[in-house]
Structures are given as structure tokens and as C-alpha cells.
Amino acid sequence: MAAIVYFRKVSETEERVEYAFGADPDDFVRRLTMDKASCTSTVQDARVDHTFLKASRKLNALHAERGTWPERGMSVS
């Protein structure tokens, strides 16, 4: 069974980037924040689940590859 997570940048400051994410690209119900200095993420609803981990890992991978935080994207496995 495939697992898909979509994400979209909501805001960015010098220290953090906030993303909306979820399984439906038209209805993001969750948010996560990436700390730019440590590249660690925090989910706002405190639910550390597969969807959050997939989004966080993909965001870090894209950032490492491109050198910038992506505006939007998705992860499929």
C-alpha cells in the first residue's frame, strides 16, 4: 500500500519554516515547524506519526539537496 504526504510552506523567518501537511493536497489539517539551525521538526498537534515523519524527512532531504527550504512537495513510498 502506498503512503503519500503533501506539504506546503506557510511561513518562514530567519529561524524557522512552517509547513502545512497531510494526505490530501486540498485539505491540509496539520502543521509542522522546521528549526533551520538544527534541521529538527516539531509537529503542532504533538502527534508524531508516519505522516509527520515522512513530511519531515522529505523536507530535510530536499533542503540538503537544494540548499533552500521547498515551497511545496510530496513524498511517496
Order of alpha helices (4+ residues) and beta strands (2+ residues): beta-beta-beta-beta-alpha-beta
